Amino acid sequence: MDLLEDPNLDRIELVNRTGCCPERLSNYRVIVFAEGGGSPGVANWIADVRIDGSNSGDGGRDIITAGMDPTGTFTGRFLHVINLSNAGYNALIAEFEVYEAPLPKINFLTMDAGNISQTGNPSLPTSASLSWSVSGAESVTLSGAGRSSLRG
């Protein structure tokens, strides 16, 4: 499957068929490939799913998440599902849903001073403290600031 872009993924959901053959969505591999000039490039992330022969049942869902391959990067343009069982008609999927990871969100950003003097204007402070709260990010970088001491 070509996602036409290279998003950070939140989850992939594979929906099993209803009315027939739920065992056909069992013992498979999901691979997320980087963009490689319009075709799959390097494999960023790989997970084997239901290798014990189980299945999600009639109309059930397998939810594929980044933690299933903690060494991989859950981002990429191309997704492949590969049958590991060598049984005919496997892996049979009713729906393939891909969800992009939410973007980081700045919950608040405050500064204890308005204008800051760079020239030593005695009526303006020469420093300020910033405070913030951000969700959906592992780190935050403030760029364009001079000498700084950051706290979040």
MDAnalysis code that builds the backbone (N, CA, C; Angstrom):
import MDAnalysis as mda
import numpy as np

u = mda.Universe.empty(456, n_residues=152, atom_resindex=np.repeat(np.arange(152), 3), trajectory=True)
u.add_TopologyAttr("name", ["N", "CA", "C"] * 152)
u.add_TopologyAttr("resid", np.arange(1, 153))
u.add_TopologyAttr("resname", ["MET", "ASP", "LEU", "LEU", "GLU", "ASP", "PRO", "ASN", "LEU", "ASP", "ARG", "ILE", "GLU", "LEU", "VAL", "ASN", "ARG", "THR", "GLY", "CYS", "CYS", "PRO", "GLU", "ARG", "LEU", "SER", "ASN", "TYR", "ARG", "VAL", "ILE", "VAL", "PHE", "ALA", "GLU", "GLY", "GLY", "GLY", "SER", "PRO", "GLY", "VAL", "ALA", "ASN", "TRP", "ILE", "ALA", "ASP", "VAL", "ARG", "ILE", "ASP", "GLY", "SER", "ASN", "SER", "GLY", "ASP", "GLY", "GLY", "ARG", "ASP", "ILE", "ILE", "THR", "ALA", "GLY", "MET", "ASP", "PRO", "THR", "GLY", "THR", "PHE", "THR", "GLY", "ARG", "PHE", "LEU", "HIS", "VAL", "ILE", "ASN", "LEU", "SER", "ASN", "ALA", "GLY", "TYR", "ASN", "ALA", "LEU", "ILE", "ALA", "GLU", "PHE", "GLU", "VAL", "TYR", "GLU", "ALA", "PRO", "LEU", "PRO", "LYS", "ILE", "ASN", "PHE", "LEU", "THR", "MET", "ASP", "ALA", "GLY", "ASN", "ILE", "SER", "GLN", "THR", "GLY", "ASN", "PRO", "SER", "LEU", "PRO", "THR", "SER", "ALA", "SER", "LEU", "SER", "TRP", "SER", "VAL", "SER", "GLY", "ALA", "GLU", "SER", "VAL", "THR", "LEU", "SER", "GLY", "ALA", "GLY", "ARG", "SER", "SER", "LEU", "ARG", "GLY"])
u.atoms.positions = np.array([
    [0.846, -1.160, 0.000],
    [0.000, 0.000, 0.000],
    [0.900, 1.234, 0.000],
    [0.613, 2.175, -0.870],
    [1.350, 3.422, -0.964],
    [0.548, 4.512, -0.261],
    [1.125, 5.106, 0.784],
    [0.445, 6.163, 1.533],
    [0.615, 7.532, 0.876],
    [1.431, 7.608, -0.165],
    [1.676, 8.830, -0.930],
    [2.428, 9.902, -0.149],
    [2.786, 9.636, 1.074],
    [3.617, 10.513, 1.896],
    [4.351, 9.650, 2.897],
    [5.127, 10.253, 3.762],
    [5.987, 9.525, 4.692],
    [5.627, 9.902, 6.134],
    [4.412, 9.562, 6.601],
    [3.978, 10.043, 7.915],
    [4.552, 9.240, 9.078],
    [4.576, 9.868, 10.256],
    [4.791, 9.132, 11.499],
    [3.471, 8.456, 11.801],
    [3.514, 7.173, 12.078],
    [2.284, 6.406, 12.259],
    [1.912, 6.284, 13.734],
    [0.632, 6.288, 13.997],
    [0.106, 6.019, 15.336],
    [-0.240, 4.543, 15.455],
    [-0.983, 4.043, 14.444],
    [-1.360, 2.626, 14.439],
    [-1.848, 2.240, 13.047],
    [-1.828, 0.941, 12.815],
    [-2.383, 0.341, 11.609],
    [-3.422, -0.661, 12.098],
    [-4.609, -0.639, 11.522],
    [-5.646, -1.595, 11.909],
    [-6.000, -2.461, 10.704],
    [-5.883, -3.768, 10.887],
    [-6.276, -4.723, 9.867],
    [-7.574, -5.374, 10.326],
    [-8.601, -5.268, 9.504],
    [-9.922, -5.785, 9.849],
    [-10.134, -7.107, 9.131],
    [-10.528, -8.113, 9.903],
    [-10.770, -9.451, 9.373],
    [-12.105, -9.494, 8.634],
    [-12.227, -10.419, 7.732],
    [-13.476, -10.612, 6.986],
    [-14.607, -11.037, 7.917],
    [-15.833, -10.807, 7.454],
    [-17.010, -11.311, 8.164],
    [-17.683, -12.360, 7.293],
    [-18.248, -13.356, 7.926],
    [-19.014, -14.373, 7.214],
    [-18.206, -15.541, 6.682],
    [-16.907, -15.390, 6.600],
    [-16.108, -16.498, 6.068],
    [-14.653, -16.369, 6.476],
    [-14.111, -17.447, 6.881],
    [-12.671, -17.681, 6.907],
    [-11.830, -16.717, 7.751],
    [-12.180, -16.455, 9.010],
    [-11.357, -15.546, 9.811],
    [-9.935, -16.048, 10.025],
    [-9.728, -17.355, 9.854],
    [-8.389, -17.931, 10.035],
    [-7.409, -17.482, 8.949],
    [-7.893, -16.823, 7.919],
    [-7.020, -16.380, 6.831],
    [-6.276, -15.082, 7.162],
    [-6.602, -14.486, 8.312],
    [-5.818, -13.337, 8.777],
    [-5.066, -13.788, 10.023],
    [-4.028, -14.556, 9.773],
    [-3.229, -15.165, 10.827],
    [-1.823, -15.382, 10.307],
    [-0.852, -15.337, 11.214],
    [0.538, -15.637, 10.894],
    [1.040, -14.811, 9.699],
    [1.131, -13.501, 9.926],
    [1.562, -12.608, 8.857],
    [2.572, -11.584, 9.383],
    [3.212, -10.917, 8.449],
    [4.223, -9.909, 8.773],
    [3.765, -8.570, 8.192],
    [3.948, -7.503, 8.982],
    [3.687, -6.141, 8.516],
    [5.033, -5.432, 8.441],
    [5.279, -4.795, 7.293],
    [6.531, -4.064, 7.089],
    [6.200, -2.638, 6.661],
    [6.866, -1.670, 7.285],
    [6.747, -0.265, 6.903],
    [8.061, 0.125, 6.230],
    [7.961, 0.537, 4.963],
    [9.143, 0.902, 4.176],
    [9.253, 2.412, 4.024],
    [10.466, 2.908, 4.011],
    [10.728, 4.310, 3.699],
    [10.455, 4.548, 2.225],
    [10.295, 5.796, 1.865],
    [10.156, 6.190, 0.475],
    [11.495, 5.967, -0.217],
    [11.474, 5.351, -1.365],
    [12.705, 5.053, -2.086],
    [12.601, 5.428, -3.552],
    [12.380, 6.712, -3.836],
    [12.278, 7.135, -5.233],
    [11.018, 6.655, -5.915],
    [9.898, 6.661, -5.203],
    [8.624, 6.230, -5.772],
    [8.305, 4.769, -5.569],
    [9.211, 4.043, -4.939],
    [8.972, 2.634, -4.625],
    [9.506, 2.364, -3.219],
    [9.183, 1.204, -2.655],
    [9.657, 0.924, -1.296],
    [11.176, 0.995, -1.186],
    [11.637, 1.718, -0.183],
    [13.067, 1.813, 0.099],
    [13.439, 0.831, 1.194],
    [14.176, 1.292, 2.171],
    [14.598, 0.418, 3.270],
    [13.425, 0.157, 4.206],
    [13.449, -1.001, 4.839],
    [12.425, -1.342, 5.834],
    [12.734, -0.584, 7.121],
    [11.801, 0.271, 7.537],
    [11.953, 1.031, 8.784],
    [11.458, 0.257, 9.994],
    [10.487, -0.629, 9.773],
    [9.789, -1.262, 10.897],
    [9.217, -2.592, 10.411],
    [9.346, -3.651, 11.230],
    [8.849, -4.983, 10.861],
    [8.268, -5.665, 12.100],
    [7.087, -6.257, 11.958],
    [6.510, -7.033, 13.061],
    [5.797, -8.260, 12.514],
    [5.982, -9.380, 13.186],
    [5.247, -10.604, 12.886],
    [4.029, -10.656, 13.801],
    [2.872, -10.938, 13.213],
    [1.601, -10.854, 13.935],
    [0.914, -12.217, 13.919],
    [0.394, -12.609, 15.059],
    [-0.374, -13.851, 15.233],
    [0.364, -15.076, 14.700],
    [1.630, -15.174, 15.039],
    [2.435, -16.304, 14.570],
    [2.056, -17.610, 15.264],
    [1.218, -17.499, 16.303],
    [0.737, -18.700, 16.999],
    [-0.456, -19.348, 16.296],
    [-0.887, -18.784, 15.155],
    [-2.015, -19.348, 14.412],
    [-3.367, -18.818, 14.837],
    [-3.407, -17.942, 15.833],
    [-4.690, -17.369, 16.269],
    [-5.173, -16.349, 15.236],
    [-6.412, -15.884, 15.408],
    [-6.950, -14.833, 14.550],
    [-7.861, -13.943, 15.370],
    [-8.241, -12.810, 14.820],
    [-9.063, -11.837, 15.555],
    [-10.545, -12.171, 15.513],
    [-10.926, -13.209, 14.800],
    [-12.328, -13.620, 14.735],
    [-13.068, -12.936, 13.599],
    [-14.304, -13.318, 13.441],
    [-15.174, -12.814, 12.391],
    [-15.330, -11.299, 12.533],
    [-14.785, -10.524, 11.588],
    [-14.876, -9.067, 11.636],
    [-13.974, -8.417, 12.672],
    [-13.079, -9.187, 13.278],
    [-12.204, -8.647, 14.320],
    [-11.111, -7.750, 13.758],
    [-10.425, -7.052, 14.653],
    [-9.361, -6.112, 14.270],
    [-8.049, -6.497, 14.920],
    [-6.985, -6.423, 14.141],
    [-5.633, -6.482, 14.684],
    [-5.106, -5.059, 14.668],
    [-4.710, -4.581, 15.830],
    [-4.183, -3.224, 15.943],
    [-2.667, -3.317, 16.054],
    [-2.004, -2.781, 15.054],
    [-0.554, -2.846, 14.927],
    [0.006, -1.514, 15.425],
    [0.926, -1.565, 16.397],
    [1.487, -0.349, 16.977],
    [3.012, -0.389, 16.968],
    [3.616, 0.764, 17.165],
    [5.077, 0.905, 17.124],
    [5.774, -0.044, 18.073],
    [5.197, -0.293, 19.248],
    [5.824, -1.129, 20.265],
    [6.028, -2.575, 19.848],
    [5.407, -2.998, 18.765],
    [5.572, -4.374, 18.294],
    [6.949, -4.592, 17.670],
    [7.644, -3.515, 17.327],
    [9.041, -3.566, 16.875],
    [9.761, -2.388, 17.525],
    [10.181, -2.547, 18.774],
    [10.773, -1.419, 19.492],
    [12.093, -0.921, 18.906],
    [12.702, -1.680, 18.025],
    [13.960, -1.232, 17.422],
    [13.730, -0.485, 16.115],
    [12.527, -0.533, 15.574],
    [12.240, 0.109, 14.300],
    [11.683, 1.510, 14.472],
    [11.532, 2.195, 13.345],
    [10.938, 3.528, 13.300],
    [9.590, 3.404, 12.614],
    [8.520, 3.733, 13.327],
    [7.155, 3.533, 12.843],
    [6.736, 4.698, 11.941],
    [7.457, 4.832, 10.866],
    [7.181, 5.864, 9.877],
    [7.566, 5.323, 8.514],
    [6.845, 5.739, 7.490],
    [7.171, 5.291, 6.146],
    [6.046, 5.524, 5.174],
    [6.372, 5.392, 3.900],
    [5.398, 5.640, 2.833],
    [4.700, 4.364, 2.372],
    [5.388, 3.240, 2.442],
    [4.840, 1.998, 1.898],
    [4.626, 0.959, 2.995],
    [3.479, 0.267, 2.949],
    [3.146, -0.786, 3.902],
    [2.919, -2.083, 3.140],
    [3.513, -3.143, 3.651],
    [3.310, -4.471, 3.053],
    [2.817, -5.429, 4.136],
    [1.911, -6.320, 3.747],
    [1.470, -7.423, 4.599],
    [1.848, -8.698, 3.862],
    [2.607, -9.553, 4.548],
    [3.137, -10.766, 3.921],
    [2.637, -11.997, 4.661],
    [2.184, -12.983, 3.925],
    [1.730, -14.262, 4.461],
    [2.946, -15.075, 4.913],
    [3.010, -15.415, 6.188],
    [4.102, -16.251, 6.691],
    [3.721, -17.724, 6.758],
    [2.426, -18.034, 6.607],
    [1.953, -19.409, 6.794],
    [2.087, -20.264, 5.542],
    [2.241, -19.645, 4.394],
    [2.269, -20.338, 3.105],
    [0.941, -21.012, 2.772],
    [-0.114, -20.751, 3.560],
    [-1.447, -21.278, 3.246],
    [-2.078, -20.409, 2.161],
    [-2.835, -21.036, 1.274],
    [-3.490, -20.308, 0.200],
    [-4.481, -19.284, 0.718],
    [-4.623, -18.191, 0.011],
    [-5.572, -17.113, 0.292],
    [-5.263, -16.343, 1.574],
    [-4.101, -16.519, 2.156],
    [-3.705, -15.774, 3.355],
    [-2.746, -14.672, 2.926],
    [-2.620, -13.599, 3.537],
    [-3.484, -13.014, 4.543],
    [-4.646, -12.309, 3.840],
    [-5.858, -12.640, 4.235],
    [-7.064, -12.093, 3.629],
    [-7.600, -10.995, 4.532],
    [-7.638, -9.772, 4.029],
    [-7.960, -8.595, 4.829],
    [-9.195, -7.919, 4.253],
    [-10.174, -7.576, 5.126],
    [-11.366, -6.857, 4.679],
    [-11.077, -5.363, 4.566],
    [-10.386, -4.796, 5.547],
    [-10.049, -3.375, 5.538],
    [-8.638, -3.179, 6.067],
    [-8.008, -2.127, 5.573],
    [-6.660, -1.755, 5.969],
    [-6.750, -0.283, 6.337],
    [-6.609, 0.052, 7.615],
    [-6.733, 1.437, 8.068],
    [-5.406, 1.896, 8.659],
    [-4.982, 3.088, 8.282],
    [-3.722, 3.646, 8.755],
    [-4.008, 4.975, 9.430],
    [-3.475, 5.154, 10.638],
    [-3.697, 6.375, 11.404],
    [-2.365, 7.060, 11.675],
    [-2.301, 8.334, 11.312],
    [-1.092, 9.120, 11.508],
    [-0.999, 9.563, 12.967],
    [0.227, 9.611, 13.476],
    [0.449, 10.066, 14.850],
    [0.054, 11.532, 14.960],
    [-0.554, 11.931, 16.079],
    [-0.919, 13.345, 16.239],
    [0.332, 14.209, 16.318],
    [0.203, 15.430, 15.836],
    [1.312, 16.376, 15.903],
    [1.493, 16.856, 17.336],
    [2.702, 17.244, 17.701],
    [2.915, 17.799, 19.041],
    [2.040, 19.037, 19.247],
    [1.674, 19.266, 20.500],
    [0.792, 20.386, 20.825],
    [1.428, 21.217, 21.936],
    [1.473, 22.519, 21.722],
    [1.919, 23.434, 22.781],
    [0.690, 23.763, 23.618],
    [0.658, 23.266, 24.853],
    [-0.487, 23.505, 25.736],
    [-0.469, 24.931, 26.264],
    [0.711, 25.423, 26.647],
    [0.862, 26.825, 26.992],
    [2.322, 27.226, 26.894],
    [2.541, 28.530, 26.664],
    [3.867, 29.126, 26.625],
    [3.734, 30.505, 27.242],
    [4.476, 30.750, 28.302],
    [4.409, 32.055, 28.962],
    [5.816, 32.612, 29.153],
    [5.879, 33.946, 29.272],
    [7.140, 34.635, 29.518],
    [6.880, 35.655, 30.611],
    [7.806, 35.779, 31.551],
    [7.585, 36.676, 32.691],
    [7.910, 38.138, 32.396],
    [8.377, 38.455, 31.198],
    [8.673, 39.840, 30.838],
    [8.216, 40.072, 29.405],
    [7.887, 41.323, 29.090],
    [7.475, 41.663, 27.730],
    [8.687, 41.851, 26.849],
    [9.059, 43.080, 26.596],
    [10.229, 43.391, 25.778],
    [11.498, 43.236, 26.598],
    [12.556, 42.806, 25.950],
    [13.845, 42.611, 26.611],
    [14.856, 43.519, 25.917],
    [15.646, 44.218, 26.695],
    [16.643, 45.131, 26.139],
    [17.896, 44.383, 25.724],
    [18.342, 44.627, 24.494],
    [19.631, 44.096, 24.058],
    [20.715, 45.152, 24.185],
    [20.312, 46.394, 24.393],
    [21.279, 47.495, 24.400],
    [21.480, 48.086, 25.785],
    [20.912, 47.510, 26.792],
    [21.088, 48.018, 28.152],
    [20.139, 49.144, 28.507],
    [18.988, 49.253, 27.841],
    [17.985, 50.257, 28.191],
    [17.539, 49.998, 29.626],
    [17.774, 50.932, 30.555],
    [17.472, 50.686, 31.970],
    [15.989, 50.510, 32.271],
    [15.111, 50.925, 31.350],
    [13.681, 50.778, 31.616],
    [13.142, 49.410, 31.189],
    [13.985, 48.595, 30.537],
    [13.568, 47.264, 30.091],
    [14.414, 46.203, 30.786],
    [13.815, 45.043, 31.072],
    [14.609, 43.955, 31.671],
    [15.618, 43.410, 30.656],
    [16.671, 42.823, 31.141],
    [17.699, 42.245, 30.270],
    [17.568, 40.731, 30.130],
    [16.624, 40.157, 30.819],
    [16.389, 38.724, 30.711],
    [14.920, 38.425, 30.972],
    [14.523, 37.222, 30.600],
    [13.149, 36.781, 30.837],
    [13.172, 35.280, 31.044],
    [12.170, 34.786, 31.716],
    [12.012, 33.352, 31.909],
    [10.823, 32.871, 31.099],
    [11.025, 31.771, 30.380],
    [9.954, 31.134, 29.623],
    [9.527, 29.870, 30.345],
    [8.246, 29.595, 30.318],
    [7.706, 28.342, 30.851],
    [6.738, 27.782, 29.818],
    [6.688, 26.452, 29.698],
    [5.797, 25.854, 28.727],
    [5.392, 24.452, 29.129],
    [4.346, 24.008, 28.461],
    [3.895, 22.629, 28.569],
    [3.587, 22.159, 27.157],
    [4.180, 21.031, 26.764],
    [3.997, 20.483, 25.430],
    [3.608, 19.013, 25.571],
    [2.674, 18.566, 24.767],
    [2.314, 17.148, 24.746],
    [2.556, 16.596, 23.346],
    [2.810, 15.300, 23.265],
    [3.020, 14.643, 21.992],
    [4.414, 14.820, 21.420],
    [5.394, 15.170, 22.272],
    [6.775, 15.325, 21.810],
    [7.713, 14.771, 22.870],
    [8.805, 14.184, 22.419],
    [9.803, 13.660, 23.348],
    [10.769, 14.739, 23.806],
    [10.938, 15.800, 23.006],
    [11.828, 16.894, 23.381],
    [11.340, 18.178, 22.721],
    [11.804, 19.302, 23.246],
    [11.460, 20.621, 22.720],
    [12.754, 21.397, 22.565],
    [12.892, 22.107, 21.442],
    [14.076, 22.918, 21.201],
    [13.649, 24.351, 20.944],
    [14.268, 25.276, 21.636],
    [14.054, 26.699, 21.408],
    [15.237, 27.190, 20.601],
    [14.963, 27.721, 19.410],
    [16.063, 28.207, 18.579],
    [15.926, 29.703, 18.385],
    [17.020, 30.343, 18.090],
    [17.018, 31.779, 17.873],
    [17.219, 32.565, 19.144],
    [17.378, 31.902, 20.274],
    [17.604, 32.597, 21.538],
    [19.090, 32.731, 21.756],
    [19.465, 33.791, 22.426],
    [20.868, 33.945, 22.792],
    [21.197, 33.000, 23.917],
    [22.032, 33.437, 24.834],
    [22.361, 32.624, 25.991],
    [21.079, 32.353, 26.752],
    [20.831, 31.105, 27.064],
    [19.551, 30.792, 27.689],
    [19.684, 29.649, 28.683],
    [18.750, 29.664, 29.592],
    [18.562, 28.547, 30.523],
    [17.106, 28.175, 30.403],
    [16.819, 26.994, 29.846],
    [15.442, 26.615, 29.531],
    [14.858, 25.713, 30.597],
    [13.574, 25.880, 30.817],
    [12.860, 24.947, 31.691],
    [11.472, 24.734, 31.113],
    [10.993, 23.520, 31.207],
    [9.684, 23.216, 30.632],
    [8.798, 22.574, 31.638],
])
